[in-house]
Amino acid sequence: MTIKIIENNKKTIKLEIVIDLESENFLETEERIMDKVNEIGQTLTKEALKKLDIKETVLSINEQNHYAKEVKKNIRPLMEK
């Protein structure tokens, strides 16, 4: 079972997927298909993230700040009054 990126341009990604469907047990076949679909999703997500052009160094989500791994933070602890 393999996933191969055939073509990757700005707007599309073309994959070749090979899944072995031969099994005595249909449940095993179904599990292999589900595992491969998850792997396809991870591959596509990873490629999509590579194409993002994020200029922000801090992302604020639900009033929490998130930093990129490469960004060094100069954060002082909160002082009690």
C-alpha positions in Angstrom: 0.0 0.0 0.0 1.6 3.2 -1.1 0.8 6.9 -1.7 2.9 8.7 -4.3 2.6 12.4 -5.2 2.4 12.5 -9.0 1.9 16.2 -9.5 2.0 19.1 -7.2 1.3 22.6 -8.4 -0.2 25.8 -6.9 -3.8 24.7 -6.9 -3.9 20.9 -7.2 -2.1 17.8 -6.0 -2.4 14.5 -8.0 -1.8 11.3 -6.0 -1.4 7.7 -7.0 -2.7 5.3 -4.3 -2.3 1.6 -4.2 -4.3 -0.5 -1.7 -4.2 -4.3 -1.4 -7.9 -5.4 -1.3 -7.2 -9.1 -1.2 -8.0 -10.6 2.2 -10.0 -13.4 3.6 -11.6 -11.1 6.1 -13.6 -8.1 4.9 -13.1 -6.3 8.2 -9.3 -6.3 7.6 -9.8 -4.9 4.1 -12.1 -2.2 5.4 -9.6 -1.3 8.1 -6.8 -1.1 5.5 -8.9 1.3 3.4 -9.7 3.5 6.4 -6.0 3.6 7.4 -5.0 4.6 3.8 -7.7 7.3 3.7 -6.3 8.8 6.9 -2.8 8.7 5.5 -4.1 10.4 2.3 -5.6 13.2 4.5 -2.3 13.6 6.4 -0.3 13.8 3.1 -2.6 16.4 1.6 -2.7 18.5 4.8 1.1 18.5 5.0 1.4 19.6 1.4 -1.3 22.3 1.9 0.5 23.6 5.0 3.8 23.9 3.0 1.9 26.3 0.6 0.6 28.6 3.3 2.3 32.0 3.4 1.9 33.0 7.1 3.4 36.4 7.9 2.1 36.6 11.4 4.4 35.5 14.2 1.6 35.3 16.7 -1.8 33.6 16.1 -4.5 34.5 18.6 -7.2 31.9 19.0 -9.8 32.1 21.8 -7.8 34.8 23.5 -4.7 32.6 23.6 -1.5 33.5 21.8 0.2 30.7 19.7 3.7 31.1 18.3 5.5 29.5 15.5 8.3 27.1 16.6 11.0 29.3 14.9 9.9 32.5 16.7 11.7 33.2 19.9 9.4 34.7 22.5 10.3 37.5 24.8 7.6 36.9 27.4 7.7 38.2 30.9 5.8 36.4 33.6 2.8 38.2 35.0 3.6 40.2 38.1 1.3 39.9 41.1 0.1 43.3 42.5 
